[in-house]
């Protein structure tokens, strides 16, 4: 299982990679493994403003449907076209399988997220 050290993680199994004031968000390798084969991602409002912890969409897999939660507050500025190839979430959860990019409104919220060691401890890895 892959755990990039440059990311921040949530207890809901999302990750965020921050470059400047933009965060790229996806689901963790652990989460995609638990979900099984991803068949659909639903992000209804591609320009939504979300608060930390808000649901911004859902991810559907063969086994289940799960909500996606914003790890930080901000405005969604880009949605990845993963529905054209939803298996990218399974094959490349930290690269081609990202879900949204968000312009952060409060970068200090990143401080409350988990680092790689804390996330690994959370999932028992």
C-alpha positions in Angstrom: 0.0 0.0 0.0 1.2 3.5 -0.9 1.4 6.4 1.6 3.0 9.5 0.1 4.6 11.5 2.8 4.0 14.9 1.2 0.2 14.6 1.6 -2.2 15.4 4.5 -4.9 12.8 5.3 -8.3 12.8 6.9 -9.9 10.2 9.2 -12.5 9.8 6.4 -9.7 8.5 4.0 -9.3 11.5 1.8 -5.9 13.0 1.0 -4.9 16.5 -0.1 -1.8 17.8 -1.8 -1.3 21.5 -1.5 0.5 23.7 -4.1 0.3 27.4 -3.3 -3.3 28.0 -2.4 -4.8 25.1 -4.3 -5.3 21.6 -2.9 -5.8 18.5 -5.0 -8.1 16.0 -3.3 -8.6 12.3 -3.7 -9.3 9.1 -1.8 -6.4 7.1 -0.3 -5.0 3.9 -1.5 -6.5 2.3 1.6 -9.9 3.7 0.8 -10.0 2.6 -2.8 -8.9 -0.9 -1.7 -11.7 -1.1 0.8 -14.3 0.2 -1.7 -13.3 -2.2 -4.5 -13.7 -1.4 -8.1 -14.8 2.2 -8.5 -17.5 2.5 -11.2 -18.7 6.1 -10.8 -17.9 9.4 -9.1 -20.6 11.9 -8.6 -19.6 15.5 -7.9 -22.8 17.5 -8.6 -21.5 21.1 -8.4 -18.2 21.6 -10.1 -18.0 25.2 -8.7 -19.3 24.7 -5.2 -17.9 26.5 -2.2 -17.5 23.9 0.6 -16.7 24.1 4.3 -14.4 21.6 5.9 -16.2 18.4 6.5 -19.0 19.1 4.0 -20.0 16.4 1.5 -18.9 17.4 -2.0 -20.0 14.3 -3.8 -20.0 10.5 -3.7 -18.0 7.6 -5.0 -19.7 4.4 -6.2 -17.9 1.1 -6.2 -19.1 -2.5 -6.9 -19.4 -3.0 -3.1 -20.9 0.3 -1.9 -21.5 4.0 -2.3 -19.5 6.4 0.0 -19.7 10.2 0.6 -16.7 12.4 -0.2 -15.9 14.9 2.5 -13.9 18.2 2.0 -10.7 18.1 4.1 -10.6 21.9 4.0 -12.8 24.9 3.2 -12.7 26.6 -0.2 -14.1 26.7 -3.7 -13.9 23.7 -6.1 -12.1 25.0 -9.2 -11.6 21.8 -11.1 -13.1 18.3 -11.3 -11.1 15.5 -12.7 -12.9 13.6 -15.5 -12.6 10.2 -13.6 -16.0 9.1 -14.8 -14.5 8.5 -18.3 -12.0 6.1 -16.6 -13.2 5.5 -13.0 -10.6 2.7 -12.6 -8.0 5.5 -12.4 -9.1 5.9 -8.8 -8.1 2.3 -8.2 -5.0 2.2 -10.3 -3.5 5.7 -9.5 -5.3 7.1 -6.4 -2.6 9.7 -5.8 -2.0 10.7 -9.5 -4.5 10.3 -12.3 -7.3 9.3 -9.9 -7.5 12.6 -8.1 -11.1 14.0 -7.7 -11.1 17.7 -7.3 -9.0 20.8 -7.0 -10.0 23.4 -4.4 -8.9 26.9 -3.8 -8.3 27.0 -0.1 -10.1 29.7 1.9 -8.4 28.9 5.3 -4.9 27.2 4.9 -4.7 26.9 8.7 -7.3 24.1 8.5 -4.5 21.9 7.1 -2.9 21.9 10.6 -5.7 19.7 11.9 -5.2 17.0 9.2 -3.1 13.8 9.7 0.4 13.4 8.5 1.4 10.1 6.9 2.5 8.5 10.2 -0.8 9.4 12.0 -2.8 8.1 9.0 -0.9 4.8 9.0 -1.5 4.4 12.7 -5.3 5.2 12.1 -5.6 2.3 9.6 -3.2 0.0 11.4 -0.6 -0.1 8.7 
